[in-house]
Amino acid sequence: MDNLKKSSEIKSTETAPAQNRSEAAGIETEKENKKKISRLELTNRLNYINFQNRSVLIHFTHNRYDKTISLKALPQPCINEHLVCLWPDDGQFKKLSDSYSFRNLTIPNGQAMTSVEASLRMISNKGICLTLPEEGIETRDRQIKRHTCKGLLIQLIQNGVFFSGTLIDFSAISFRISLKADPPQTFQWINPKSKVNIIFSNAEENLYSGECRIMKQTSGQREREFVLEPLSQVIQRFKPKEYRSQRLILTPSPDMIFDHPITQRLLSLKVIDISGSGFSVEDNQSNAALPAGMVIPSLELNLAN
């Protein structure tokens, strides 16, 4: 844990088309979903959480894999830019290793979440000391992070009409895509109240296909962005067997390691149980990146390193 002890050693509902909304507004803009929080307000919120004996979340990222760990911490009274948080129990700190680096902290506030890009001063098995920035960012409503991606082609199909475009970002529960309307195509052909079929593909193969509903869209004439929600959260591609294989829990648990087909980032997820015909994995809810129906071309199971 030596590399974690000093900051110098660590890297730190269905809606109608928005016909009257300007193109500059876009989808889920900064003004609509985010606002800046001053350091004074940050300290006031932290002191209020301390008064209520509630916790904040300290996030760490893996130095190699696209994986995060979030630990609860109890903020202490804060009067300047220096914040001290204590771990509720010493066992939390043992979850970290030399492979993890401090990322940031988040302050829950009802339907909002304030992200604070603090810098690390010191960390130990008792707690963590941070330096607060001049401001934080409060984000509302969105509960699951969207992952940015490049180079994936999109096909949107509705009632025999085809549109092509690209995938901008995605999560396990929603996608944001950009479509172009090449004459004689027009976006009036898309009925926002009807379901659409979406296909993600790269240069070699299809990576996802499924039915979605349109949640939001911009108002461009030649190019528009759409936010889509998959209608199916469970996909069953094969006929269920009459007798299911027994699932076993292994100790230590294997890791599923693979290049995510959409983000192209290396992911490592913990296997919960396994049988001769399949296995289940655990994903972080706020960072979920496995939409139902996505194809994973190849993966590895890492057994006890």
Order of alpha helices (4+ residues) and beta strands (2+ residues): alpha-beta-alpha-beta-beta-beta-beta-beta-beta-beta-beta-beta-beta-beta-beta-beta-beta-beta-beta-beta-beta-beta
